[in-house]
Amino acid sequence: MKKIKSLFIFIFLMLFSLVACSKADSKIVILNGESIVMRVGSVAKLEYSCSDDLKDYITIKSDNTDIVEIDEDLNIRAIKPGEANISLSAKKYEAKLLVKVLANSYDKELRLYSSATVARVNETITLSYKYLANGVEAPIPANPTLTIISGKEIASINDNKITGLKAGRVKVVATLNEAISNELELEFIEGANLNKIEIRSSKYYLLEGETADIKVMSYPSGNYNIKLIADNDVLSLDGNTIRANKTGQGFVYASYNNITSNVLDIMVVENGPEPNKLDISISKSNLGALEEATLSFYTHSDYARKNIQYKIISGSENAEIIGSTVIAKNNKSFQIQGNIGNTKSNILIINANEIHEDPYVNVSQKDFYRNYEPAKSYMDSYYRTKHSLMSGSISEQDQAPTISSYRPEVNSRFIKNSEELYEDNGNTYLVVNAYGEVVNRIYKGGAYVTLEEVAAYVYAFGDAPVNQTESKNTKPSKSKWGKYLRLNNTFFSGDTARYPYEPELPDISGVNNGGTRYYEMDLGTTGTDCDPKYPAKPYNNGSSIVRGAARIVYTKEYTNGRPITNKEDKHVFYTYNHYNDFQEYLNYEGGWGEMFGNISGGGSISSHTDYNPTDYPAVVLRKINSSLLAVGL
């Protein structure tokens, strides 16, 4: 009986233990609440807690990455208006956060489009529309109301179709709540009367003997006896095919009765070798609907053949090219590239600020870096980073900084610019020169390698660019950044007891009860000429890395883990002789302070016996303002 009783007690204790375990805190809790609201382009931090037994099993994902993305650092990024769920799961436990993404402002716009501008009586034109909030296409909350505001007797509207009742012109608008669209003017004509002719060529630059096809479009469409005309002997015609007879400029147009088309400008150029390099440019890089711009090009060498063909390689629905003229259909982004034979040009991004879809999906790295240009907007930079493409300058980096010829100072102390200018919800930092004029923009999350841009990035965002890794030995071939990889974003001790030749940096932790932690990172230069330990070799040649002696050292956080909040505590220093001497970045282009440290004080390079580091030269924290400086205030 005692054995049975003991067994019963044992089973009871086991069951109690299981119940207790089931009541243990195995759970995931999202601390942001059930839902959050964000604006396009903004970034929020996902915060959660979970029990210890689940920590190693957590997976995090967004169910709609077109609207919301989340990275490994738990940064939630709002891409475009809409809703998406962020889910955290581990074993059988799950928690969700609903993210509602709104446009950047409450400005709403309704745009009205038509399938044609001219039709016959009794024919139908289809109307369509787009709804935008702050320039970003958004879901339409309801069907707009279509109204004929002039010519009501000319046509009738049924749903989104307008049908001609008799010949004449009508004007139509769409309205939706407080938004009213552009006016569309449409024309209905009797019978088969031709109203308009447009022509396009398959090529606009030809070599002697080459041919191109002419496409003829009539409005309204129909079988008309349209005649193509070449007005000089540079070109000849065979049906709808033109042939280049000799070098020069030829013109082609179409005619029917008293109606003539647009005139095509065809260039017949001399033959020659393919160019080694091809550059293209455009007269305007931002275009509104129906605005035009002119393309131009330059070949290397000059005697290369010049039968260029321009092509819209992304966003072809947003523009068209006729010869060297670009015509925008709307204000959305598109990309243009030129080619002569197998030689491709740089890529032009038009309306970069209106990028809302990934423009680099089908762009190879070879094409991207051919005649490279830095990013034109935050969204441009964002999509580049998704494909491990650079955002900033990729010019070679010399060891010594380029210092502005003018550095404002007060009472023999250099001014460190206190003004911090941001755009795009804090994602774009405006770099100014010594006179306070904006000269560059640095984009959060972008990839940068040059001293000026890396220093500005670190100063603006308090961390390293995306192409900088903590590792000290990653090979370029193992990194998606290749030759633009930079190493060693790690803690910097500033231990002056261990390294007595190093100068003491302001309020650095570990020295005299300093309260600020510093980090360091490699700055890829072509070496150094002041320390024999570091040869003057390129930092990263794509296959191997020679780390050199150049570093950026910056304040990362306070010793209690809080981010740097006081401008007085924000420092970015540069050393190119391996911590012997430093110069402070003064928050403007070419703004580098007085060099201080061991060599400046007359010590020997990296010596533990012959050292004499000078003190940090104090600066004046003040907004750059030339009018105040002029009177010595």
KOLLUM-297909 format. One record per residue (C-alpha): residue in one letter; z, x negated, y negated. Coordinates in steps of 0.05 Angstrom, whole numbers, padded with zeros to 5 digits, always signed. Each point is the difference from the previous one (the first is absolute). Example, Ala and Ser with C-alpha at 12.3 -4.5 7.8 and 13.67 -1.06 7.14 Angstrom:
BEGIN
A+00156-00246+00090 S-00013-00027-00069 
***
This chain:
BEGIN
M+00000+00000+00000 K+00016-00057-00047 K-00069-00030+00014 I-00034+00066-00016 K+00041+00006-00064 S-00018-00071-00021 L-00073+00013+00014 F+00002+00063-00042 I+00032-00038-00058 F-00053-00055+00007 I-00058+00051-00002 F+00033+00034-00060 L+00005-00065-00038 M-00072-00017+00016 L-00024+00068-00025 F+00043-00007-00063 S-00031-00069-00011 L-00070+00029+00006 V+00016+00056-00049 A+00030-00050-00048 C-00063-00042+00006 S-00043+00060-00013 K+00040+00011-00063 A-00008-00073-00021 D-00039-00008-00063 S-00070-00010+00030 K-00041+00024-00058 I-00050-00016-00055 V+00011+00025-00071 I-00049-00007-00057 L+00040-00012-00063 N-00056+00020-00048 G+00012+00074+00017 E-00048+00049+00032 S-00057-00013-00048 I-00020-00041-00061 V-00053+00008-00054 M-00042-00060-00022 R-00058-00014-00047 V-00065-00034+00022 G+00009-00075-00002 S+00076+00001+00001 V+00044-00033+00052 A+00066+00024+00028 K+00048-00031+00050 L+00015+00035+00065 E+00075-00001+00013 Y+00031+00020+00067 S+00059-00012+00046 C+00003+00001+00075 S+00051-00015+00054 D+00002-00070+00028 D-00028+00022+00068 L-00065+00022-00033 K-00014-00057-00049 D-00045-00038+00048 Y-00042+00061+00016 I-00018+00025-00070 T-00074+00015-00014 I-00023+00024-00068 K-00067+00031-00017 S-00037+00046-00048 D-00039+00058+00029 N-00052-00005-00056 T-00013-00071-00025 D-00054+00025-00047 I+00055+00032-00041 V+00062-00042+00014 E+00008-00069+00032 I+00064-00036+00020 D+00004-00075+00014 E+00046-00042+00041 D+00047-00009-00059 L+00009+00076-00004 N-00040+00006-00064 I-00030+00070-00006 R-00065-00003-00040 A-00032+00063-00029 I-00076-00005+00007 K-00028+00067-00021 P+00025+00072-00013 G+00022+00039+00061 E+00056+00003+00051 A+00019-00045+00058 N+00059-00009+00046 I+00036-00066+00012 S+00032+00002+00069 L+00053-00046+00029 S+00010+00003+00075 A+00041-00036+00052 K+00005+00022+00072 K+00008+00076-00004 Y+00025+00001-00072 E-00043+00013-00060 A+00005+00012-00075 K-00054+00019-00050 L-00010-00007-00074 L-00051+00044-00035 V-00036-00037-00056 K-00036+00041-00053 V-00048-00042-00041 L-00022+00025-00069 A-00052-00026-00047 N+00022-00048-00054 S+00005+00055-00053 Y-00008+00074-00007 D-00068-00006-00032 K-00048+00042+00041 E-00075+00001-00002 L-00051+00046+00033 R-00071-00026+00009 L-00059+00044+00015 Y-00063-00023+00037 S-00066+00033+00020 S-00049-00012+00057 A-00058+00003-00050 T-00010+00010-00075 V-00067+00037+00006 A-00021+00055+00049 R-00051+00057+00004 V+00018+00072-00015 N+00033+00031+00062 E+00020-00068+00026 T+00073-00021+00006 I+00038-00060-00026 T+00065-00019+00034 L+00060-00018-00044 S+00057-00046+00022 Y+00062-00027-00034 K+00053-00053+00004 Y+00072+00004-00024 L+00032-00063-00028 A+00070-00017-00024 N+00001-00062-00044 G-00069-00019+00025 V+00020+00004+00074 E-00033+00053+00043 A+00052+00050+00023 P+00001+00061+00045 I-00025+00063-00036 P+00059+00049-00003 A-00047+00061-00005 N-00074+00016-00008 P-00023-00009-00072 T-00031+00057-00038 L-00074-00011-00016 T-00026+00031-00065 I-00068+00004-00033 I+00016-00013-00074 S-00072+00008-00025 G-00061+00031+00031 K+00036+00053+00041 E-00065+00039+00007 I-00035-00061+00029 A+00041-00008+00064 S+00056+00028+00043 I+00058-00034+00035 N+00025+00016+00070 D+00055-00045+00027 N-00025-00071-00016 K-00074+00017-00004 I-00040+00018-00062 T-00067+00037+00008 G-00055+00005-00051 L-00018+00071-00023 K-00053-00020-00051 A-00025-00062-00036 G+00048-00033-00049 R+00060-00045-00008 V+00073+00014+00017 K+00065-00037-00013 V+00056+00003+00052 V+00073-00023+00000 A+00056+00002+00050 T+00073+00014-00017 L+00064-00008+00040 N+00068+00014-00032 E+00002-00046-00061 A-00059-00042+00021 I-00071+00014-00024 S-00061-00037+00026 N-00059-00032-00034 E-00059+00046-00018 L-00061-00001+00045 E-00067+00021-00028 L-00048+00026+00052 E-00072+00025-00007 F-00039+00052+00040 I-00076-00001-00006 E-00056+00048+00021 G-00044-00015+00060 A-00017-00072+00017 N-00001-00029-00070 L+00020-00073+00004 N+00057-00017-00048 K+00017-00073+00014 I-00024-00062+00038 E+00042-00060+00019 I-00023-00062+00037 R+00036-00059+00034 S-00025-00064+00031 S+00025-00033+00064 K-00004-00067-00037 Y-00002-00019-00074 Y-00011-00075+00006 L-00060-00022+00042 L-00035-00064+00019 E-00076-00003-00006 G-00030+00039+00058 E+00064+00039+00016 T+00001+00076+00001 A+00050+00054-00016 D+00003+00074+00013 I+00006+00051-00056 K+00040+00063+00013 V-00019+00061-00041 M+00049+00057-00013 S-00021+00065-00033 Y+00043+00055-00029 P-00004+00052+00027 S-00026-00030+00064 G-00070+00020+00023 N-00069-00024+00017 Y-00028-00025-00066 N-00059-00046-00011 I+00041-00053-00034 K-00036-00063-00020 L+00030-00070-00001 I-00026-00047-00055 A+00006-00076-00007 D-00015-00015-00072 N-00022-00074+00007 D-00031-00048+00049 V+00066-00031+00022 L+00007+00056+00051 S-00049+00041+00041 L+00011+00066+00037 D-00018+00025+00069 G+00028+00070+00006 N+00074-00007-00011 T+00000-00075+00013 I-00003-00052-00056 R-00025-00071+00011 A+00017-00060-00043 N-00065-00033-00023 K+00026-00055-00046 T+00063-00023-00035 G+00020+00041-00060 Q+00030+00067-00018 G-00031+00064+00026 F+00014+00073-00014 V-00007+00061+00045 Y+00009+00073-00017 A-00020+00069+00028 S-00037+00056-00035 Y-00017+00073+00012 N-00035+00041-00053 N+00040-00014-00063 I+00063-00023+00036 T+00014-00074+00010 S+00056-00034+00038 N+00045-00057-00017 V-00034-00069-00004 L+00017-00053+00052 D+00003-00072-00023 I-00025-00045+00057 M+00006-00076-00006 V-00048-00044+00040 V+00031-00070+00005 E-00022-00068+00023 N+00013-00023+00071 G+00048-00057+00014 P+00059-00020+00044 E+00059+00045+00011 P+00055-00015-00051 N+00061-00040+00022 K+00044+00048-00040 L-00010+00067-00034 D+00044+00028-00055 I-00005+00071-00027 S+00034+00033-00060 I+00000+00067-00034 S+00002+00020-00074 K+00058+00049+00012 S+00050+00002+00057 N+00029+00069-00015 L-00047+00059-00002 G+00009+00075-00009 A-00043+00054+00030 L-00075-00011-00017 E+00016-00065-00038 E-00048-00058+00011 A+00008-00075+00003 T-00048-00058+00010 L+00002-00051+00056 S-00021-00072-00009 F-00001-00060+00046 Y-00005-00076+00003 T-00025-00044+00056 H+00020-00070+00019 S-00047-00037-00004 D-00043+00026-00057 Y-00066-00008+00038 A+00023+00044+00058 R-00038+00065+00010 K+00029+00060-00037 N-00020+00062+00039 I+00071+00028-00001 Q+00020+00065+00031 Y+00063+00035-00025 K+00038+00044+00048 I+00062+00045-00005 I+00040-00024+00060 S+00059+00047-00009 G+00005+00067-00036 S-00074+00015+00001 E+00015+00073-00013 N+00029-00019-00068 A-00061-00035-00031 E-00072-00020+00008 I-00041-00061-00020 I-00070+00005-00029 G-00027-00070-00009 S+00054-00037-00039 T+00031+00064-00028 V+00063+00029+00030 I+00013+00074-00011 A+00069+00027+00016 K+00004+00070+00029 N+00075+00004-00015 N+00057-00046-00019 K+00018-00021+00071 S-00003-00071+00026 F-00060-00033+00033 Q-00022-00071+00018 I-00066-00035-00012 Q-00029-00062+00033 G-00067-00033-00008 N-00041-00041+00049 I-00062-00044-00001 G-00021-00009+00072 N+00063-00020+00038 T+00037-00023-00061 K+00052+00051-00023 S+00033+00003-00068 N+00072+00012-00021 I+00025+00072+00004 L+00008+00040-00064 I+00054+00054+00000 I-00015+00055-00050 N+00055+00047-00023 A+00052-00043+00036 N+00057+00043-00029 E-00028+00061+00036 I+00005-00030+00070 H+00031+00052+00046 E-00034-00019+00065 D-00003-00067+00036 P-00061-00037-00027 Y+00006-00059+00047 V-00006+00034+00068 N-00069-00028+00015 V+00002-00063-00044 S+00003-00066+00037 Q+00043-00057-00026 K-00063-00042-00008 D-00031+00052-00047 F+00067+00012-00035 Y+00010-00073-00019 R-00072-00013-00019 N+00004-00007-00076 Y+00071+00026+00003 E+00031+00040-00057 P+00075+00017-00007 A+00025+00072+00009 K-00015+00048-00056 S+00057+00050+00011 Y+00064+00012+00039 M-00036+00045+00051 D-00055-00052+00007 S+00053-00052+00015 Y+00036+00048+00048 Y-00062+00011+00042 R-00016-00075-00001 T+00068-00015+00029 K-00012+00050+00057 H-00058-00046+00021 S+00036-00066-00015 L-00044-00013-00060 M+00022-00037-00063 S+00016+00036-00066 G+00008-00059-00047 S-00038-00063-00020 I-00019-00047+00057 S-00016-00061-00043 E+00025-00068+00022 Q+00072-00013-00022 D+00017-00067-00033 Q+00071-00025+00006 A+00018+00001-00074 P+00004+00066-00037 T-00050+00017-00055 I+00044+00006-00062 S-00018+00044-00059 S-00018-00039-00063 Y+00049+00045-00037 R+00070+00014+00028 P+00043+00040-00048 E+00069-00028-00013 V+00062+00012-00043 N+00046-00056-00023 S-00036-00050+00046 R+00010+00046+00060 F-00058+00032+00037 I-00003+00075+00000 K-00001+00034+00068 N-00035+00066-00009 S+00049+00058+00012 E-00053+00054+00000 E-00021+00027+00068 L-00061+00045-00001 Y-00017+00043+00061 E-00052+00052+00017 D-00015+00045+00060 N+00072+00020+00013 G+00022-00072-00001 N-00054-00025+00047 T-00040-00038-00053 Y+00030-00056-00042 L-00034-00019-00066 V-00002-00074-00013 V-00004-00020-00074 N-00017-00064-00035 A+00043-00038-00051 Y-00020+00051-00054 G+00020+00061+00041 E-00072+00020+00017 V-00013+00027+00070 V-00043-00050+00038 N+00010+00017+00073 R+00028+00052+00048 I+00039-00014+00064 Y+00004+00053+00054 K+00061+00013+00044 G-00015-00013+00074 G-00061-00043-00017 A-00017-00070+00025 Y+00003-00058-00050 V-00004-00076+00005 T-00006-00032-00070 L+00061-00024-00037 E-00007+00046-00060 E-00011+00063+00041 V+00053-00016+00053 A+00051-00015-00054 A-00017+00065-00036 Y+00004+00039+00066 V+00068-00028+00017 Y+00027+00012-00070 A-00027+00071-00001 F+00019+00023+00070 G+00056-00048+00021 D-00033-00019+00066 A-00058-00039+00029 P-00073+00024+00004 V-00021+00032+00066 N-00037-00062+00024 Q+00064-00042-00002 T+00040-00005+00065 E+00071-00024+00015 S-00026-00046+00054 K-00008-00075-00014 N-00049-00014+00056 T-00047+00060+00009 K-00072-00023+00009 P-00056+00030-00042 S-00037+00018+00064 K+00060+00042+00022 S+00004+00039-00065 K-00044+00056-00026 W+00001-00036-00068 G-00035-00063+00026 K-00009-00052-00054 Y+00039+00043-00050 L+00063-00002+00042 R+00061-00030-00036 L+00065-00020+00035 N+00075-00007-00010 N+00027+00061-00037 T+00072-00019+00017 F+00069-00009-00028 F+00008-00059-00048 S+00069-00031+00001 G-00004-00044-00062 D+00054-00042+00031 T+00010-00055-00052 A+00054-00034+00043 R-00049-00010+00057 Y-00059-00014-00046 P+00030-00033-00062 Y-00068-00013-00031 E-00012+00075-00008 P+00019+00033-00066 E+00047+00059+00002 L-00035+00066-00011 P+00033+00055-00041 D+00057+00037+00036 I-00026-00022+00069 S+00043+00020+00059 G+00038-00056+00036 V+00008-00041-00064 N+00058+00010-00048 N+00013+00071+00025 G-00070+00022-00019 G-00015+00074+00012 T-00076+00001+00011 R-00040-00015+00063 Y-00066-00036-00009 Y-00060+00000+00046 E-00058-00049+00004 M-00072+00003+00022 D-00058-00048+00008 L-00051-00003-00056 G-00066-00023+00030 T-00027-00058-00042 T-00044-00059+00015 G+00062-00044+00011 T+00040-00043-00049 D-00011-00066-00033 C+00073-00017-00015 D+00030-00003+00070 P-00031-00045+00053 K+00029+00045+00055 Y-00049+00055-00019 P-00074-00018+00000 A-00048+00035-00047 K-00034+00043+00053 P-00018+00074-00003 Y+00058+00044+00020 N-00039+00045+00049 N-00071-00016+00023 G-00003+00060+00047 S+00019-00037+00063 S+00062-00039-00019 I+00052-00003-00056 V+00026-00061-00038 R+00062+00028-00034 G+00004-00049-00058 A+00056-00005-00051 A-00013+00062-00044 R+00049+00058+00002 I+00017+00062-00039 V+00076+00012-00002 Y+00024+00068-00025 T+00062+00044-00005 K-00002+00050+00057 E+00066+00037-00003 Y+00073-00005-00018 T+00048-00027+00052 N+00025+00071+00013 G-00070+00019+00022 R-00018+00041-00062 P-00069-00012-00029 I-00006-00037-00067 T+00010+00050-00056 N+00016-00042-00062 K-00059-00035-00033 E+00046-00058-00016 D+00007-00013+00075 K-00074+00005+00016 H-00030-00070+00009 V-00064-00027+00030 F-00006-00076+00004 Y-00056-00046+00022 T+00007-00070+00030 Y-00057-00043+00024 N+00040-00063+00016 H+00043+00031+00055 Y+00059+00025-00040 N+00009-00062-00043 D-00022+00037-00063 F-00010+00073-00020 Q-00035+00040-00054 E+00017+00073-00014 Y-00052+00055-00003 L+00008+00033-00069 N-00033+00067+00019 Y-00067-00011-00035 E-00064-00034+00020 G+00006-00075-00007 G+00073+00009-00019 W+00037-00057+00034 G+00064-00028-00027 E+00024-00071-00010 M+00001-00042+00064 F+00070-00020+00021 G+00031-00037+00059 N+00003-00068+00033 I-00066-00033-00020 S+00007+00029-00070 G+00068-00035-00004 G-00027-00067+00024 G+00022+00004+00073 S-00041-00023+00060 I-00038+00051+00042 S+00046+00036+00050 S+00051-00057-00004 H+00071+00011+00024 T+00024-00062-00039 D-00044-00006-00061 Y+00000+00071-00029 N+00011+00030-00068 P-00018+00075-00002 T+00000+00030-00070 D+00029+00069-00014 Y-00038+00065-00002 P-00027+00009-00072 A+00023+00067-00026 V-00053+00049-00025 V+00002+00059-00049 L-00012+00066+00035 R-00041+00041-00050 K-00062+00043-00003 I-00060-00039-00023 N-00016+00021-00071 S-00041-00045-00045 S+00022+00033-00064 L+00073-00016+00014 L-00016-00070+00023 A-00037-00014-00065 V+00063+00008-00041 G+00043-00036+00051 L+00041+00060+00022 
***
